[in-house]
């Protein structure tokens, strides 16, 4: 990360200045990885980093991750199944396991637990390094409960 705004991981989005937390969870909903970007960044910017060396049989993600080169081909090369519904504008939709996809709520539940911590929900820390440290601390509490 270079530059002032990158060191802070703050970016302008519709709601003003914000930070996007990208996360991965295991099959039990326990956090396994984090990456921060500015609020205007696309979810694929976080996926590029988090999916790089991920070891899993399947990845469950929402429609925003329906990208051939950046997600699907990468996961296929790693021998991982992509359980991602196709975007509505895709000419030929990819099939996916709807029963397995129903477990995607675990990542949403994790974010709900994470944002119960007021310092995370309102981002008290100025630098990305300190904010990420607070996220790791809050995530470890979630992991222990």
PyMOL CGO cylinders between C-alpha atoms (Angstrom):
from pymol import cmd
from pymol.cgo import CYLINDER

trace = [
    CYLINDER, 0.00, 0.00, 0.00, 1.35, 3.34, -0.95, 0.3, 1, 1, 1, 1, 1, 1,
    CYLINDER, 1.35, 3.34, -0.95, -0.01, 6.82, -0.52, 0.3, 1, 1, 1, 1, 1, 1,
    CYLINDER, -0.01, 6.82, -0.52, -1.96, 8.38, 2.32, 0.3, 1, 1, 1, 1, 1, 1,
    CYLINDER, -1.96, 8.38, 2.32, -5.41, 6.98, 1.46, 0.3, 1, 1, 1, 1, 1, 1,
    CYLINDER, -5.41, 6.98, 1.46, -4.04, 3.46, 0.88, 0.3, 1, 1, 1, 1, 1, 1,
    CYLINDER, -4.04, 3.46, 0.88, -2.23, 3.48, 4.22, 0.3, 1, 1, 1, 1, 1, 1,
    CYLINDER, -2.23, 3.48, 4.22, -5.57, 4.32, 5.81, 0.3, 1, 1, 1, 1, 1, 1,
    CYLINDER, -5.57, 4.32, 5.81, -7.68, 2.02, 3.55, 0.3, 1, 1, 1, 1, 1, 1,
    CYLINDER, -7.68, 2.02, 3.55, -10.30, 4.74, 3.32, 0.3, 1, 1, 1, 1, 1, 1,
    CYLINDER, -10.30, 4.74, 3.32, -12.21, 5.43, 0.14, 0.3, 1, 1, 1, 1, 1, 1,
    CYLINDER, -12.21, 5.43, 0.14, -15.23, 7.38, -0.96, 0.3, 1, 1, 1, 1, 1, 1,
    CYLINDER, -15.23, 7.38, -0.96, -18.45, 5.43, -1.46, 0.3, 1, 1, 1, 1, 1, 1,
    CYLINDER, -18.45, 5.43, -1.46, -22.11, 6.40, -1.68, 0.3, 1, 1, 1, 1, 1, 1,
    CYLINDER, -22.11, 6.40, -1.68, -22.35, 6.85, 2.09, 0.3, 1, 1, 1, 1, 1, 1,
    CYLINDER, -22.35, 6.85, 2.09, -19.18, 8.93, 2.37, 0.3, 1, 1, 1, 1, 1, 1,
    CYLINDER, -19.18, 8.93, 2.37, -15.74, 7.81, 3.49, 0.3, 1, 1, 1, 1, 1, 1,
    CYLINDER, -15.74, 7.81, 3.49, -15.59, 4.13, 4.36, 0.3, 1, 1, 1, 1, 1, 1,
    CYLINDER, -15.59, 4.13, 4.36, -13.49, 0.99, 4.50, 0.3, 1, 1, 1, 1, 1, 1,
    CYLINDER, -13.49, 0.99, 4.50, -14.44, -2.36, 3.01, 0.3, 1, 1, 1, 1, 1, 1,
    CYLINDER, -14.44, -2.36, 3.01, -13.55, -5.47, 5.02, 0.3, 1, 1, 1, 1, 1, 1,
    CYLINDER, -13.55, -5.47, 5.02, -12.99, -8.54, 2.84, 0.3, 1, 1, 1, 1, 1, 1,
    CYLINDER, -12.99, -8.54, 2.84, -13.03, -11.83, 4.77, 0.3, 1, 1, 1, 1, 1, 1,
    CYLINDER, -13.03, -11.83, 4.77, -12.97, -15.58, 4.37, 0.3, 1, 1, 1, 1, 1, 1,
    CYLINDER, -12.97, -15.58, 4.37, -14.52, -18.11, 6.75, 0.3, 1, 1, 1, 1, 1, 1,
    CYLINDER, -14.52, -18.11, 6.75, -14.31, -21.85, 7.16, 0.3, 1, 1, 1, 1, 1, 1,
    CYLINDER, -14.31, -21.85, 7.16, -17.25, -24.27, 7.01, 0.3, 1, 1, 1, 1, 1, 1,
    CYLINDER, -17.25, -24.27, 7.01, -18.17, -23.45, 10.63, 0.3, 1, 1, 1, 1, 1, 1,
    CYLINDER, -18.17, -23.45, 10.63, -18.27, -19.69, 10.08, 0.3, 1, 1, 1, 1, 1, 1,
    CYLINDER, -18.27, -19.69, 10.08, -14.94, -19.04, 11.82, 0.3, 1, 1, 1, 1, 1, 1,
    CYLINDER, -14.94, -19.04, 11.82, -12.79, -16.33, 10.22, 0.3, 1, 1, 1, 1, 1, 1,
    CYLINDER, -12.79, -16.33, 10.22, -9.70, -17.43, 8.29, 0.3, 1, 1, 1, 1, 1, 1,
    CYLINDER, -9.70, -17.43, 8.29, -8.47, -14.28, 6.53, 0.3, 1, 1, 1, 1, 1, 1,
    CYLINDER, -8.47, -14.28, 6.53, -8.95, -10.53, 6.13, 0.3, 1, 1, 1, 1, 1, 1,
    CYLINDER, -8.95, -10.53, 6.13, -8.06, -7.78, 3.69, 0.3, 1, 1, 1, 1, 1, 1,
    CYLINDER, -8.06, -7.78, 3.69, -8.95, -4.08, 3.76, 0.3, 1, 1, 1, 1, 1, 1,
    CYLINDER, -8.95, -4.08, 3.76, -9.66, -1.75, 0.85, 0.3, 1, 1, 1, 1, 1, 1,
    CYLINDER, -9.66, -1.75, 0.85, -11.21, 1.66, 0.44, 0.3, 1, 1, 1, 1, 1, 1,
    CYLINDER, -11.21, 1.66, 0.44, -15.00, 1.82, 0.31, 0.3, 1, 1, 1, 1, 1, 1,
    CYLINDER, -15.00, 1.82, 0.31, -15.09, 2.42, -3.46, 0.3, 1, 1, 1, 1, 1, 1,
    CYLINDER, -15.09, 2.42, -3.46, -13.13, -0.78, -4.24, 0.3, 1, 1, 1, 1, 1, 1,
    CYLINDER, -13.13, -0.78, -4.24, -14.90, -3.73, -5.86, 0.3, 1, 1, 1, 1, 1, 1,
    CYLINDER, -14.90, -3.73, -5.86, -15.17, -7.01, -3.96, 0.3, 1, 1, 1, 1, 1, 1,
    CYLINDER, -15.17, -7.01, -3.96, -12.91, -8.64, -6.56, 0.3, 1, 1, 1, 1, 1, 1,
    CYLINDER, -12.91, -8.64, -6.56, -9.99, -6.54, -5.30, 0.3, 1, 1, 1, 1, 1, 1,
    CYLINDER, -9.99, -6.54, -5.30, -10.23, -8.41, -2.01, 0.3, 1, 1, 1, 1, 1, 1,
    CYLINDER, -10.23, -8.41, -2.01, -10.84, -11.72, -3.76, 0.3, 1, 1, 1, 1, 1, 1,
    CYLINDER, -10.84, -11.72, -3.76, -7.60, -11.33, -5.74, 0.3, 1, 1, 1, 1, 1, 1,
    CYLINDER, -7.60, -11.33, -5.74, -5.69, -11.35, -2.45, 0.3, 1, 1, 1, 1, 1, 1,
    CYLINDER, -5.69, -11.35, -2.45, -7.74, -13.73, -0.31, 0.3, 1, 1, 1, 1, 1, 1,
    CYLINDER, -7.74, -13.73, -0.31, -8.26, -16.47, -2.91, 0.3, 1, 1, 1, 1, 1, 1,
    CYLINDER, -8.26, -16.47, -2.91, -4.59, -16.57, -3.93, 0.3, 1, 1, 1, 1, 1, 1,
    CYLINDER, -4.59, -16.57, -3.93, -3.42, -19.45, -1.70, 0.3, 1, 1, 1, 1, 1, 1,
    CYLINDER, -3.42, -19.45, -1.70, -6.71, -20.59, -0.24, 0.3, 1, 1, 1, 1, 1, 1,
    CYLINDER, -6.71, -20.59, -0.24, -7.01, -24.32, 0.35, 0.3, 1, 1, 1, 1, 1, 1,
    CYLINDER, -7.01, -24.32, 0.35, -10.62, -25.49, 0.18, 0.3, 1, 1, 1, 1, 1, 1,
    CYLINDER, -10.62, -25.49, 0.18, -12.80, -27.97, -1.65, 0.3, 1, 1, 1, 1, 1, 1,
    CYLINDER, -12.80, -27.97, -1.65, -15.44, -25.36, -2.44, 0.3, 1, 1, 1, 1, 1, 1,
    CYLINDER, -15.44, -25.36, -2.44, -15.84, -21.59, -2.25, 0.3, 1, 1, 1, 1, 1, 1,
    CYLINDER, -15.84, -21.59, -2.25, -19.26, -20.10, -1.58, 0.3, 1, 1, 1, 1, 1, 1,
    CYLINDER, -19.26, -20.10, -1.58, -19.70, -16.52, -2.75, 0.3, 1, 1, 1, 1, 1, 1,
    CYLINDER, -19.70, -16.52, -2.75, -22.45, -14.21, -3.97, 0.3, 1, 1, 1, 1, 1, 1,
    CYLINDER, -22.45, -14.21, -3.97, -23.05, -12.96, -7.52, 0.3, 1, 1, 1, 1, 1, 1,
    CYLINDER, -23.05, -12.96, -7.52, -20.50, -10.17, -7.21, 0.3, 1, 1, 1, 1, 1, 1,
    CYLINDER, -20.50, -10.17, -7.21, -17.77, -12.82, -7.44, 0.3, 1, 1, 1, 1, 1, 1,
    CYLINDER, -17.77, -12.82, -7.44, -19.05, -14.18, -10.77, 0.3, 1, 1, 1, 1, 1, 1,
    CYLINDER, -19.05, -14.18, -10.77, -15.92, -13.35, -12.78, 0.3, 1, 1, 1, 1, 1, 1,
    CYLINDER, -15.92, -13.35, -12.78, -14.27, -15.84, -15.10, 0.3, 1, 1, 1, 1, 1, 1,
    CYLINDER, -14.27, -15.84, -15.10, -10.62, -14.75, -15.08, 0.3, 1, 1, 1, 1, 1, 1,
    CYLINDER, -10.62, -14.75, -15.08, -10.37, -13.33, -11.58, 0.3, 1, 1, 1, 1, 1, 1,
    CYLINDER, -10.37, -13.33, -11.58, -12.30, -15.99, -9.67, 0.3, 1, 1, 1, 1, 1, 1,
    CYLINDER, -12.30, -15.99, -9.67, -13.65, -19.02, -11.53, 0.3, 1, 1, 1, 1, 1, 1,
    CYLINDER, -13.65, -19.02, -11.53, -10.50, -19.88, -13.51, 0.3, 1, 1, 1, 1, 1, 1,
    CYLINDER, -10.50, -19.88, -13.51, -8.31, -19.26, -10.48, 0.3, 1, 1, 1, 1, 1, 1,
    CYLINDER, -8.31, -19.26, -10.48, -10.39, -21.60, -8.34, 0.3, 1, 1, 1, 1, 1, 1,
    CYLINDER, -10.39, -21.60, -8.34, -10.50, -24.25, -11.05, 0.3, 1, 1, 1, 1, 1, 1,
    CYLINDER, -10.50, -24.25, -11.05, -6.69, -24.16, -11.32, 0.3, 1, 1, 1, 1, 1, 1,
    CYLINDER, -6.69, -24.16, -11.32, -6.52, -24.73, -7.55, 0.3, 1, 1, 1, 1, 1, 1,
    CYLINDER, -6.52, -24.73, -7.55, -8.90, -27.70, -7.81, 0.3, 1, 1, 1, 1, 1, 1,
    CYLINDER, -8.90, -27.70, -7.81, -11.64, -25.85, -5.96, 0.3, 1, 1, 1, 1, 1, 1,
    CYLINDER, -11.64, -25.85, -5.96, -15.35, -25.84, -6.80, 0.3, 1, 1, 1, 1, 1, 1,
    CYLINDER, -15.35, -25.84, -6.80, -16.92, -22.39, -7.26, 0.3, 1, 1, 1, 1, 1, 1,
    CYLINDER, -16.92, -22.39, -7.26, -20.40, -22.30, -5.72, 0.3, 1, 1, 1, 1, 1, 1,
    CYLINDER, -20.40, -22.30, -5.72, -21.33, -18.92, -7.13, 0.3, 1, 1, 1, 1, 1, 1,
    CYLINDER, -21.33, -18.92, -7.13, -24.64, -18.02, -8.77, 0.3, 1, 1, 1, 1, 1, 1,
    CYLINDER, -24.64, -18.02, -8.77, -24.32, -16.38, -12.16, 0.3, 1, 1, 1, 1, 1, 1,
    CYLINDER, -24.32, -16.38, -12.16, -25.07, -12.70, -12.71, 0.3, 1, 1, 1, 1, 1, 1,
    CYLINDER, -25.07, -12.70, -12.71, -28.29, -11.98, -14.53, 0.3, 1, 1, 1, 1, 1, 1,
    CYLINDER, -28.29, -11.98, -14.53, -26.42, -10.56, -17.55, 0.3, 1, 1, 1, 1, 1, 1,
    CYLINDER, -26.42, -10.56, -17.55, -24.40, -13.76, -18.16, 0.3, 1, 1, 1, 1, 1, 1,
    CYLINDER, -24.40, -13.76, -18.16, -25.36, -15.31, -21.53, 0.3, 1, 1, 1, 1, 1, 1,
    CYLINDER, -25.36, -15.31, -21.53, -24.91, -18.93, -20.37, 0.3, 1, 1, 1, 1, 1, 1,
    CYLINDER, -24.91, -18.93, -20.37, -25.36, -19.27, -16.60, 0.3, 1, 1, 1, 1, 1, 1,
    CYLINDER, -25.36, -19.27, -16.60, -23.07, -21.59, -14.65, 0.3, 1, 1, 1, 1, 1, 1,
    CYLINDER, -23.07, -21.59, -14.65, -24.77, -24.33, -12.64, 0.3, 1, 1, 1, 1, 1, 1,
    CYLINDER, -24.77, -24.33, -12.64, -24.16, -24.33, -8.88, 0.3, 1, 1, 1, 1, 1, 1,
    CYLINDER, -24.16, -24.33, -8.88, -25.17, -26.44, -5.89, 0.3, 1, 1, 1, 1, 1, 1,
    CYLINDER, -25.17, -26.44, -5.89, -28.09, -24.55, -4.32, 0.3, 1, 1, 1, 1, 1, 1,
    CYLINDER, -28.09, -24.55, -4.32, -28.11, -26.75, -1.22, 0.3, 1, 1, 1, 1, 1, 1,
    CYLINDER, -28.11, -26.75, -1.22, -24.43, -26.04, -0.56, 0.3, 1, 1, 1, 1, 1, 1,
    CYLINDER, -24.43, -26.04, -0.56, -24.94, -22.34, -1.36, 0.3, 1, 1, 1, 1, 1, 1,
    CYLINDER, -24.94, -22.34, -1.36, -27.49, -22.12, 1.45, 0.3, 1, 1, 1, 1, 1, 1,
    CYLINDER, -27.49, -22.12, 1.45, -24.55, -22.26, 3.91, 0.3, 1, 1, 1, 1, 1, 1,
    CYLINDER, -24.55, -22.26, 3.91, -23.28, -18.88, 2.68, 0.3, 1, 1, 1, 1, 1, 1,
    CYLINDER, -23.28, -18.88, 2.68, -25.19, -17.25, 5.52, 0.3, 1, 1, 1, 1, 1, 1,
    CYLINDER, -25.19, -17.25, 5.52, -22.26, -18.18, 7.79, 0.3, 1, 1, 1, 1, 1, 1,
    CYLINDER, -22.26, -18.18, 7.79, -20.09, -15.35, 6.42, 0.3, 1, 1, 1, 1, 1, 1,
    CYLINDER, -20.09, -15.35, 6.42, -22.98, -12.91, 6.85, 0.3, 1, 1, 1, 1, 1, 1,
    CYLINDER, -22.98, -12.91, 6.85, -23.43, -14.13, 10.43, 0.3, 1, 1, 1, 1, 1, 1,
    CYLINDER, -23.43, -14.13, 10.43, -19.72, -13.57, 11.05, 0.3, 1, 1, 1, 1, 1, 1,
    CYLINDER, -19.72, -13.57, 11.05, -19.93, -9.97, 9.81, 0.3, 1, 1, 1, 1, 1, 1,
    CYLINDER, -19.93, -9.97, 9.81, -22.95, -9.40, 12.07, 0.3, 1, 1, 1, 1, 1, 1,
    CYLINDER, -22.95, -9.40, 12.07, -20.96, -10.65, 15.06, 0.3, 1, 1, 1, 1, 1, 1,
    CYLINDER, -20.96, -10.65, 15.06, -17.90, -8.63, 14.04, 0.3, 1, 1, 1, 1, 1, 1,
    CYLINDER, -17.90, -8.63, 14.04, -19.87, -5.41, 13.75, 0.3, 1, 1, 1, 1, 1, 1,
    CYLINDER, -19.87, -5.41, 13.75, -21.29, -5.80, 17.24, 0.3, 1, 1, 1, 1, 1, 1,
    CYLINDER, -21.29, -5.80, 17.24, -17.93, -4.40, 18.32, 0.3, 1, 1, 1, 1, 1, 1,
    CYLINDER, -17.93, -4.40, 18.32, -18.49, -0.65, 18.25, 0.3, 1, 1, 1, 1, 1, 1,
    CYLINDER, -18.49, -0.65, 18.25, -14.87, 0.13, 17.36, 0.3, 1, 1, 1, 1, 1, 1,
    CYLINDER, -14.87, 0.13, 17.36, -15.20, -2.02, 14.23, 0.3, 1, 1, 1, 1, 1, 1,
    CYLINDER, -15.20, -2.02, 14.23, -18.64, -0.79, 13.20, 0.3, 1, 1, 1, 1, 1, 1,
    CYLINDER, -18.64, -0.79, 13.20, -17.62, 2.88, 13.41, 0.3, 1, 1, 1, 1, 1, 1,
    CYLINDER, -17.62, 2.88, 13.41, -13.92, 2.49, 12.58, 0.3, 1, 1, 1, 1, 1, 1,
    CYLINDER, -13.92, 2.49, 12.58, -12.20, 4.30, 15.46, 0.3, 1, 1, 1, 1, 1, 1,
    CYLINDER, -12.20, 4.30, 15.46, -8.68, 3.64, 14.17, 0.3, 1, 1, 1, 1, 1, 1,
    CYLINDER, -8.68, 3.64, 14.17, -7.13, 5.97, 11.63, 0.3, 1, 1, 1, 1, 1, 1,
    CYLINDER, -7.13, 5.97, 11.63, -4.56, 3.66, 10.05, 0.3, 1, 1, 1, 1, 1, 1,
    CYLINDER, -4.56, 3.66, 10.05, -5.41, 0.46, 8.25, 0.3, 1, 1, 1, 1, 1, 1,
    CYLINDER, -5.41, 0.46, 8.25, -2.81, -1.40, 10.31, 0.3, 1, 1, 1, 1, 1, 1,
    CYLINDER, -2.81, -1.40, 10.31, -4.50, -0.53, 13.61, 0.3, 1, 1, 1, 1, 1, 1,
    CYLINDER, -4.50, -0.53, 13.61, -7.99, -1.15, 12.23, 0.3, 1, 1, 1, 1, 1, 1,
    CYLINDER, -7.99, -1.15, 12.23, -6.94, -4.55, 10.92, 0.3, 1, 1, 1, 1, 1, 1,
    CYLINDER, -6.94, -4.55, 10.92, -5.48, -5.33, 14.35, 0.3, 1, 1, 1, 1, 1, 1,
    CYLINDER, -5.48, -5.33, 14.35, -8.82, -4.47, 15.95, 0.3, 1, 1, 1, 1, 1, 1,
    CYLINDER, -8.82, -4.47, 15.95, -10.56, -6.73, 13.44, 0.3, 1, 1, 1, 1, 1, 1,
    CYLINDER, -10.56, -6.73, 13.44, -8.23, -9.60, 14.31, 0.3, 1, 1, 1, 1, 1, 1,
    CYLINDER, -8.23, -9.60, 14.31, -8.89, -9.04, 18.02, 0.3, 1, 1, 1, 1, 1, 1,
    CYLINDER, -8.89, -9.04, 18.02, -12.67, -8.98, 17.52, 0.3, 1, 1, 1, 1, 1, 1,
    CYLINDER, -12.67, -8.98, 17.52, -12.47, -12.02, 15.22, 0.3, 1, 1, 1, 1, 1, 1,
    CYLINDER, -12.47, -12.02, 15.22, -10.51, -13.97, 17.84, 0.3, 1, 1, 1, 1, 1, 1,
    CYLINDER, -10.51, -13.97, 17.84, -13.32, -13.30, 20.33, 0.3, 1, 1, 1, 1, 1, 1,
    CYLINDER, -13.32, -13.30, 20.33, -15.83, -14.56, 17.75, 0.3, 1, 1, 1, 1, 1, 1,
    CYLINDER, -15.83, -14.56, 17.75, -13.62, -17.62, 17.15, 0.3, 1, 1, 1, 1, 1, 1,
    CYLINDER, -13.62, -17.62, 17.15, -13.45, -18.40, 20.90, 0.3, 1, 1, 1, 1, 1, 1,
    CYLINDER, -13.45, -18.40, 20.90, -17.22, -18.13, 21.46, 0.3, 1, 1, 1, 1, 1, 1,
]
cmd.load_cgo(trace, "trace")
